[in-house]
Amino acid sequence: MLSAMTAAATMFPGILFAKDQEKNLPTDSDIKWNKAPCRFCGVGCGVLVGVKEGKAVAVKGDPKSTVNKGLLCVKGYHQIMCIQAEDRLTHALVKKNGTYVKTPISEALDLVASKMKETISKHGKDSVAMYTSGQSTIPEGYVASKLMKGAIGTNNLDCNARLCMASAVTGFLTSFGADEPMGCYEDIDHADYFITWGNNMAEMHPVLFSRMLDQKNRRGAQIIDFATRTTRSSMASDKSILFEPQTDLAVANAICYEIINNGWVNKKFIEDHINFNKGLTNMGYGLEDNYKFKDKPTSISFEEFKEFLEDYTPEKVALYSKVCVRDIKYMAAIYGDPNNKVVSFWCMGMNQHTRGTWMNNLVYNIHLLTGKISQPGNSPFSLTGQPSACGTAREVGTFTHKLPKGVVTKEKYRRLAAKIWKVPYERIPSKPTYHATEMFRAVDRGDIKFIWTQVVNPLVSLPKTGRYRPGMKKDSCFVVVSDVFPTPTSDVADVILPACWHIEKSGLYGNSERRTQHWNKMVEGPGDTTPDAWMTIEVAKRMGYGDLFPYSKENHVEEIYNEYRQFHEGPQHGMAPLEVLKKESGAMWPFYKGKSTRWRYNAKYDPACNNGKDFHFYGKPDGKAIIWQRPYEPAPEVPDKEFPFWLNTGRVIEHWHTGSMTRRIPVLHKAMPNAYVELHPQDAKSMGITNGQDVKIVSRRGQCILPAAINQRGLPTRGQVFVPFFDENMLINDVTLDAFCPISKEPDYKKCAVRIEKA
């Protein structure tokens, strides 16, 4: 299972050539190099793709990119190999009498459009839906939003970023009134401490982790790993602190207690820039269909907040968090020392949480109490998992509640969208409909009669897939899947549309640090493969909305982006012109008067600050950020006698998300050919389980058989097991629970109760 190639530090400068070119390696003089962002995670590394005689033959890191400075991880170096896969989807397939029939793409798009129109005519506009992705390009997400909300007039559009970053969105919005991090990757170069909250960065964001290690070696910066299991990040950190699942809420409150109790509060910052709120509690967990929740913020005083924290002394919290008093005080002292610069990093561990919004709020509370925010080296930093979960899902607005600017519930944003889209204002609905989990519940119930998925594989990635797979197979719903490769989702489709891969089209992504990056088409896709954006446009034209989509096939990416920029003019969210993005390795928004803004809300760096003070949190009407009173509440399902283990799911460095791309890269598949279940050695011994032995994981929802991994890559605590979810032959999401954060609607993949049996 282990391989030298897959070590956490598997990153090296150089060039890797595509497999079919290894016998006759071309020299640099034979190759034309083209810049692009990496196809995989939300770090947004700059890559240079080498093309010779119309084929992509090599990849190297872009030394001009300030993100990765020429460095790539093992996935980045091998990324182009997947497009050579023998099972590539090259032509449209239409299911006829239970068999897929090869069909010209124009005929397949005719069918998609006619089925969509027929469904709307029979069942209403809310009977059709689209489910897209944080891997969709900015133009792809934009035209999907325009088709569904502006043309058809339904908010039945959501995306898989709901499964990974929605709690980050609601955390930012509730605390600051505006989404996305206020800092940038340059914070790494200034910080004295990095505290990673449930985030295995060595495998999930390896290039950023390497930058942290570089600062550790150069300046003595320290990395504190705060997690529920020991990982490669733990092994490379200065200190690893383990906590009981769900109790990160309590530990964060205990840190706030210590900051106040020890007089480490930045009083002037609090007086000038902070309000205090509390919201509703005991919200439930979204387990029932049609679950509804709306928070009710109430203003409180600093003294009331201080009194609330009396329930979270380190001594009290240590009793159930399994974090000792000394370690709680240690972390609090790091944040509390005014001479320390601290960056908090997190990703799925905090976001895939039934109280994910609260958990985001609590880490912001720590930074706001100490005033360690929006400054070089002082930053709470939510990392993204997908290459354009920021640029597309969050900025373009492919969530049910979002528009390319603002939310559908606010009239001013609907009017802005109507004006730019040139549609009647009344056509854009004012209420959100289905978030991701509820969308597929609606498919199962028969409420949604037509669904089109793009750049996404929900029948591997959704929680509790054992419900949604049968739902997608029902005759009550017509399923369209656009993808590059066959997947378990395309297996249930009525129409399969062959999509272009990354470099077979032009596009733009937006990464974790608000950096928008552009790339040009580099090679031709095989057969009838078509960019997702153009497929959407062609369907829109066939449905009679051609006047709303007047883009040319050759320049639609540029035309769409220029239209989209109209939503974000000005110093608060201005987007860089395309001519800048074509020349540079990206630019960060707000891009204003020719410059990227590196630190938002800080008047020294951010031209949008206009309150005359040193900081201006202009997302809120009064320019002040909010510290939220958020309690610890238990997980919806905890281990018991019948199901005595916690199940935690996640990723590994070799594979990305559901593995539809990386499992088709031979060297990555060979290094990690299948999923596994990590067990603590003592738990394994007590059950008589040996390394590599097949075991069955069983929950109240389903089961999965995997080989045991004992003292291998990671080490869970006793009573916990961990499974990566990349392997479509071992569908761990049949086991997981579809509980979600009531505010963000993001599911919790990190905590449910299971039992382990010998298979």
Backbone hydrogen bonds, N-H to C=O, Kabsch-Sander energy under -0.5 kcal/mol:
donor,donor_aa,acceptor,acceptor_aa,energy
6,T,3,S,-1.2
7,A,4,A,-1.3
10,T,7,A,-2.1
11,M,9,A,-2.4
12,F,72,L,-0.6
16,L,59,V,-2.1
18,A,57,V,-3.1
21,Q,18,A,-2.0
22,E,19,K,-1.5
25,L,22,E,-0.6
30,D,27,T,-1.9
31,I,28,D,-1.2
32,K,51,V,-2.5
33,W,31,I,-0.6
34,N,49,V,-2.0
36,A,47,V,-1.9
38,C,45,C,-2.5
42,G,384,T,-0.7
44,G,41,C,-1.0
47,V,36,A,-3.5
48,L,60,K,-3.2
49,V,34,N,-2.9
50,G,48,L,-0.5
50,G,58,A,-3.1
51,V,32,K,-2.7
52,K,55,K,-2.7
55,K,52,K,-1.8
57,V,50,G,-3.1
57,V,55,K,-0.6
58,A,50,G,-1.3
59,V,16,L,-2.0
60,K,48,L,-2.2
61,G,14,G,-0.6
61,G,70,G,-0.6
62,D,46,G,-2.5
65,S,62,D,-1.4
69,K,65,S,-2.0
70,G,62,D,-1.3
71,L,68,N,-2.1
74,V,10,T,-0.7
77,Y,73,C,-2.1
78,H,74,V,-1.1
79,Q,75,K,-0.6
79,Q,76,G,-0.8
81,M,78,H,-1.7
82,C,79,Q,-1.2
83,I,80,I,-1.0
84,Q,81,M,-1.5
85,A,82,C,-1.9
88,R,85,A,-1.3
89,L,484,V,-2.5
90,T,88,R,-0.7
92,A,103,T,-0.7
93,L,496,I,-2.2
94,V,101,V,-2.3
95,K,494,D,-2.9
96,K,94,V,-0.5
96,K,99,T,-3.5
99,T,96,K,-1.5
101,V,94,V,-2.6
103,T,92,A,-2.7
107,E,104,P,-0.5
108,A,104,P,-2.1
109,L,105,I,-2.4
110,D,106,S,-1.8
111,L,107,E,-2.2
112,V,108,A,-2.3
113,A,109,L,-2.5
114,S,110,D,-2.6
115,K,111,L,-2.6
116,M,112,V,-2.2
117,K,113,A,-2.6
118,E,114,S,-2.7
119,T,115,K,-2.3
120,I,116,M,-2.2
121,S,117,K,-2.5
122,K,118,E,-2.1
123,H,119,T,-3.0
124,G,120,I,-2.0
127,S,124,G,-1.8
128,V,125,K,-1.1
129,A,450,F,-1.7
130,M,156,N,-2.2
131,Y,452,W,-2.6
132,T,158,D,-2.4
136,S,133,S,-0.8
138,I,508,L,-2.5
141,G,137,T,-2.6
142,Y,138,I,-2.4
143,V,139,P,-2.3
144,A,140,E,-1.6
145,S,141,G,-2.2
146,K,142,Y,-2.4
147,L,143,V,-2.4
148,M,144,A,-2.5
149,K,145,S,-2.5
150,G,145,S,-0.9
150,G,146,K,-0.8
151,A,146,K,-1.8
152,I,147,L,-3.1
153,G,148,M,-1.6
154,T,148,M,-2.9
157,L,155,N,-2.5
158,D,130,M,-1.7
160,N,132,T,-1.7
162,R,159,C,-1.9
163,L,160,N,-1.3
164,C,161,A,-1.1
165,M,161,A,-3.3
166,A,161,A,-0.9
169,V,165,M,-1.8
170,T,166,A,-2.5
171,G,167,S,-2.0
172,F,168,A,-2.4
173,L,169,V,-2.7
174,T,170,T,-2.4
175,S,171,G,-1.9
176,F,172,F,-3.2
177,G,172,F,-0.9
177,G,173,L,-1.2
178,A,172,F,-0.7
187,D,184,C,-2.0
188,I,185,Y,-1.8
189,D,186,E,-1.2
190,H,187,D,-1.5
191,A,187,D,-1.8
192,D,341,K,-2.2
193,Y,341,K,-2.1
194,F,222,Q,-2.7
195,I,343,V,-2.4
196,T,194,F,-0.6
196,T,224,I,-2.6
197,W,195,I,-0.7
197,W,345,F,-2.8
198,G,196,T,-1.0
198,G,226,F,-3.9
201,M,199,N,-1.9
203,E,200,N,-1.4
204,M,200,N,-2.6
205,H,201,M,-1.6
209,F,205,H,-2.2
210,S,206,P,-2.2
211,R,207,V,-1.6
212,M,208,L,-1.9
213,L,209,F,-2.6
214,D,210,S,-2.1
215,Q,211,R,-1.8
216,K,212,M,-2.1
217,N,213,L,-2.3
218,R,214,D,-2.5
219,R,215,Q,-2.6
220,G,215,Q,-0.7
220,G,216,K,-1.0
221,A,215,Q,-1.4
222,Q,192,D,-2.6
224,I,194,F,-3.4
224,I,222,Q,-0.5
225,D,223,I,-0.6
225,D,239,K,-3.0
226,F,196,T,-2.4
226,F,224,I,-0.6
227,A,225,D,-0.6
227,A,241,I,-2.3
230,T,715,L,-2.8
231,T,229,R,-0.5
235,M,231,T,-1.9
236,A,232,R,-1.3
237,S,233,S,-0.7
237,S,234,S,-1.0
238,D,223,I,-2.0
239,K,223,I,-1.5
241,I,225,D,-3.4
243,F,227,A,-1.9
244,E,321,S,-2.7
247,T,244,E,-2.0
249,L,246,Q,-1.1
251,V,247,T,-2.3
252,A,248,D,-2.4
253,N,249,L,-1.7
254,A,250,A,-2.3
255,I,251,V,-2.2
256,C,252,A,-1.9
257,Y,253,N,-2.4
258,E,254,A,-2.3
259,I,255,I,-2.4
260,I,256,C,-2.2
261,N,257,Y,-3.1
262,N,258,E,-2.2
263,G,260,I,-1.4
264,W,259,I,-2.7
266,N,369,L,-2.9
267,K,265,V,-1.5
270,I,266,N,-2.3
271,E,267,K,-2.7
272,D,268,K,-2.4
273,H,269,F,-2.3
274,I,270,I,-1.7
275,N,625,A,-2.5
276,F,300,I,-0.6
277,N,627,I,-2.4
278,K,298,T,-2.2
279,G,629,Q,-0.8
291,Y,288,E,-1.0
298,T,278,K,-2.8
300,I,276,F,-2.4
305,F,301,S,-2.1
306,K,302,F,-2.6
307,E,303,E,-2.2
308,F,304,E,-2.2
309,L,305,F,-1.7
310,E,307,E,-1.5
311,D,308,F,-1.4
312,Y,309,L,-2.3
313,T,310,E,-0.6
317,V,313,T,-2.6
318,A,314,P,-2.3
319,L,315,E,-0.6
319,L,316,K,-0.7
320,Y,317,V,-1.1
321,S,317,V,-2.3
322,K,318,A,-1.0
324,C,322,K,-0.5
328,I,324,C,-2.0
329,K,325,V,-2.5
330,Y,326,R,-2.0
331,M,327,D,-2.3
332,A,328,I,-2.2
333,A,329,K,-2.3
334,I,330,Y,-1.6
335,Y,331,M,-2.0
336,G,332,A,-2.8
337,D,333,A,-2.0
340,N,337,D,-1.9
342,V,340,N,-0.5
343,V,193,Y,-2.3
344,S,379,S,-2.2
345,F,195,I,-2.3
345,F,343,V,-0.5
346,W,381,F,-1.4
347,C,197,W,-0.6
349,G,198,G,-0.7
350,M,347,C,-0.6
351,N,347,C,-1.8
352,Q,348,M,-2.8
353,H,351,N,-2.0
356,G,353,H,-2.1
359,M,355,R,-2.5
360,N,356,G,-2.2
361,N,357,T,-2.5
362,L,358,W,-2.6
363,V,359,M,-1.6
364,Y,360,N,-2.0
365,N,361,N,-2.4
366,I,362,L,-1.5
367,H,363,V,-1.7
368,L,364,Y,-3.0
369,L,365,N,-2.8
370,T,366,I,-1.3
371,G,367,H,-0.8
372,K,367,H,-1.9
373,I,371,G,-1.5
375,Q,378,N,-1.6
378,N,375,Q,-2.4
379,S,342,V,-1.9
379,S,377,G,-0.5
381,F,344,S,-3.3
381,F,379,S,-0.6
382,S,380,P,-0.5
383,L,346,W,-3.0
383,L,381,F,-0.6
388,S,134,G,-2.7
389,A,386,Q,-1.1
390,C,510,G,-0.9
391,G,510,G,-1.7
392,T,388,S,-2.8
393,A,388,S,-1.2
394,R,389,A,-1.6
395,E,390,C,-2.2
396,V,391,G,-0.6
396,V,392,T,-0.7
397,G,392,T,-1.5
398,T,393,A,-1.0
402,K,399,F,-1.3
403,L,406,G,-2.4
408,V,401,H,-2.2
410,K,407,V,-1.4
411,E,409,T,-0.5
413,Y,410,K,-0.7
414,R,410,K,-1.7
415,R,411,E,-2.7
416,L,412,K,-1.7
417,A,413,Y,-2.4
418,A,414,R,-2.6
419,K,415,R,-2.1
420,I,416,L,-2.3
421,W,417,A,-3.0
422,K,418,A,-1.3
423,V,418,A,-1.9
427,R,424,P,-1.7
428,I,424,P,-0.5
428,I,425,Y,-1.1
433,T,155,N,-0.6
435,H,433,T,-0.6
439,M,435,H,-2.7
440,F,436,A,-1.8
441,R,437,T,-1.6
442,A,438,E,-2.3
443,V,439,M,-1.6
444,D,440,F,-2.0
445,R,441,R,-2.5
446,G,442,A,-1.2
447,D,442,A,-1.9
448,I,442,A,-1.3
449,K,127,S,-2.6
449,K,447,D,-0.6
450,F,127,S,-1.5
451,I,478,F,-2.4
452,W,129,A,-1.9
453,T,480,V,-2.8
454,Q,131,Y,-2.1
455,V,482,S,-1.3
460,V,457,N,-1.8
461,S,457,N,-1.8
462,L,458,P,-2.7
464,K,733,N,-0.7
465,T,462,L,-0.6
465,T,733,N,-1.9
467,R,464,K,-2.0
468,Y,464,K,-0.9
469,R,465,T,-2.6
471,G,467,R,-1.2
472,M,468,Y,-2.2
473,K,469,R,-1.2
474,K,470,P,-0.8
474,K,471,G,-0.6
477,C,474,K,-1.4
478,F,449,K,-3.0
479,V,477,C,-0.6
480,V,451,I,-2.8
481,V,495,V,-2.6
482,S,453,T,-2.9
483,D,481,V,-0.5
483,D,497,L,-2.1
491,D,487,T,-1.6
492,V,489,T,-1.4
493,A,490,S,-1.3
494,D,479,V,-2.9
495,V,479,V,-1.8
496,I,93,L,-2.9
497,L,481,V,-3.0
497,L,495,V,-0.5
499,A,483,D,-2.7
499,A,497,L,-0.6
500,C,530,T,-1.3
504,E,501,W,-2.7
505,K,502,H,-1.0
507,G,519,W,-2.0
509,Y,517,Q,-2.1
511,N,515,R,-2.4
512,S,42,G,-2.3
514,R,511,N,-1.5
516,T,514,R,-0.6
516,T,587,A,-2.7
517,Q,509,Y,-2.9
518,H,581,L,-0.5
519,W,507,G,-2.2
520,N,35,K,-0.5
522,M,503,I,-3.0
523,V,503,I,-1.6
528,D,90,T,-3.1
529,T,526,P,-2.0
530,T,498,P,-2.0
535,M,531,P,-2.0
536,T,532,D,-2.3
537,I,533,A,-2.2
538,E,534,W,-2.6
539,V,535,M,-2.2
540,A,536,T,-2.5
541,K,537,I,-2.4
542,R,538,E,-2.0
543,M,539,V,-1.5
544,G,541,K,-1.5
545,Y,540,A,-2.7
548,L,545,Y,-1.7
549,F,545,Y,-0.6
549,F,546,G,-1.1
556,H,552,S,-0.9
559,E,555,N,-2.5
560,I,556,H,-2.7
561,Y,557,V,-2.3
562,N,558,E,-2.3
563,E,559,E,-1.6
564,Y,560,I,-2.7
565,R,561,Y,-2.2
566,Q,562,N,-0.5
566,Q,563,E,-1.1
567,F,564,Y,-2.0
568,H,565,R,-1.5
569,E,566,Q,-0.7
573,H,570,G,-0.6
574,G,570,G,-1.3
580,V,577,P,-0.8
581,L,577,P,-1.8
582,K,578,L,-2.4
583,K,579,E,-0.9
584,E,580,V,-2.8
586,G,584,E,-1.1
587,A,516,T,-1.6
589,W,514,R,-2.2
591,F,574,G,-3.1
592,Y,590,P,-0.7
592,Y,595,K,-2.5
595,K,592,Y,-1.1
597,T,588,M,-0.6
597,T,590,P,-1.3
598,R,596,S,-0.6
600,R,182,M,-2.3
600,R,598,R,-0.5
602,N,599,W,-0.6
603,A,601,Y,-0.6
603,A,614,D,-2.5
605,Y,602,N,-2.1
606,D,602,N,-3.0
609,C,606,D,-1.6
616,H,601,Y,-2.4
617,F,623,G,-2.1
618,Y,616,H,-1.8
620,K,617,F,-1.9
623,G,620,K,-1.8
625,A,273,H,-2.2
626,I,175,S,-2.3
627,I,275,N,-2.9
628,W,626,I,-0.6
629,Q,277,N,-2.8
630,R,628,W,-0.9
640,D,643,F,-1.9
645,F,754,V,-2.7
646,W,719,G,-2.6
647,L,752,C,-2.3
648,N,721,V,-2.2
649,T,749,Y,-1.0
650,G,723,V,-1.3
657,H,655,H,-0.5
659,G,656,W,-2.2
663,R,659,G,-2.0
664,R,661,M,-1.7
665,I,662,T,-1.5
668,L,665,I,-0.8
669,H,665,I,-2.6
670,K,666,P,-2.6
671,A,667,V,-1.6
672,M,668,L,-2.0
677,V,707,P,-2.4
678,E,722,F,-2.9
679,L,709,A,-1.7
684,A,680,H,-2.5
685,K,681,P,-2.6
686,S,682,Q,-2.2
687,M,683,D,-1.2
688,G,684,A,-0.6
688,G,685,K,-1.1
689,I,684,A,-2.8
692,G,708,A,-2.8
693,Q,690,T,-2.0
695,V,706,L,-3.2
696,K,757,E,-3.6
697,I,695,V,-0.5
697,I,704,C,-3.2
698,V,696,K,-0.5
698,V,755,R,-2.3
699,S,702,G,-2.8
704,C,697,I,-1.8
706,L,695,V,-2.4
708,A,693,Q,-2.3
709,A,677,V,-2.9
710,I,708,A,-0.5
711,N,679,L,-0.5
712,Q,714,G,-0.6
715,L,230,T,-2.8
717,T,228,T,-0.7
720,Q,717,T,-1.6
721,V,646,W,-2.5
722,F,678,E,-1.2
723,V,648,N,-2.1
725,F,650,G,-2.1
728,E,726,F,-0.8
730,M,727,D,-1.6
732,I,730,M,-1.6
734,D,731,L,-1.8
735,V,732,I,-2.0
736,T,732,I,-0.9
740,F,285,Y,-2.6
741,C,746,E,-2.2
745,K,741,C,-2.8
748,D,739,A,-2.0
749,Y,747,P,-0.8
750,K,352,Q,-0.6
752,C,647,L,-0.6
754,V,645,F,-2.6
755,R,698,V,-2.3
757,E,696,K,-2.4
759,A,694,D,-1.9
